């Protein structure tokens, strides 16, 4: 049983809390202003508590042969859950993590340190600015998981951002992003339209209740210049504790409908979740 006590600290983005999981000896939930950000088990980095993190990991698992190292860029750091997973499952990977909140980075480094030789380099910087300055064709995977509180910042939703992602990816590389929305999906549809402009292959992974508009929730966008193994992704997502389904092709086109790509001039953050959706009291 975890007998650690909570850690509470003001960071750049609000009040951060590290809350111990009473059922796992060295596992912690990170929240910022009561919105869950990350869950980390220091003894078992392949344990992914959040469903969206599992869906991201399914894409990672299929990105190359089992155990083969990858070059990965993580935009948004949190408690570094997915970088820890990649380091554990694909030793020798080179990973860059870009996180703007220096206070949060300091908190995580102090209480949830990365293991020696993890291959993870953390950068305190704005995600888009760092991405736009990165060398072209330098990453196999780019993961977008940036939230200001519980909202995706506006400047990470636009066509210019999508072009920067495409430029930094190697041919056949994959972009995956954690997004959140609810019916009528104005934000999610606009993001799909924005990335469809840059990437010929697109998929969306979400729980059926979210896709049917019954509740607000997370959805994972997957984009690539090469065909995606959606059959594999569908099998993995359907087998999760909270099963999800994969939308692609015609069904995804119907979801996009008449949505238009987002420009820097008209960009807005993702919607505010309904009260209590993601909060931890």
Number of C-alpha atoms within 10 A of each C-alpha: 11 13 12 15 10 13 13 15 14 14 18 14 16 17 16 23 24 24 17 23 20 13 10 15 15 18 23 24 19 23 24 26 18 18 19 19 25 21 26 27 21 19 11 14 20 19 16 19 14 14 19 22 19 18 25 20 19 17 22 23 17 14 19 13 10 11 15 13 19 21 19 25 26 25 26 23 28 25 26 25 22 24 26 23 20 27 24 16 18 19 16 18 20 19 23 20 21 24 23 19 19 15 17 26 22 13 20 18 14 10 12 19 13 18 11 7 9 17 19 23 12 16 18 17 17 14 23 18 13 14 21 16 10 16 11 15 14 17 25 21 25 25 23 22 22 24 21 16 18 23 17 21 15 17 20 23 24 22 22 18 22 22 16 19 26 24 19 22 24 18 15 15 21 28 26 24 20 20 23 23 24 22 15 12 19 15 21 26 21 21 25 24 22 24 27 20 14 20 18 12 17 27 22 21 25 24 20 15 13 19 24 11 14 11 16 19 21 19 24 23 25 24 26 24 18 14 12 20 12 19 10 13 20 18 15 18 23 15 11 12 8 11 16 26 18 22 19 18 10 9 12 16 17 11 18 20 12 11 18 15 20 24 16 14 9 10 17 18 16 22 17 13 16 13 7 10 13 16 16 12 7
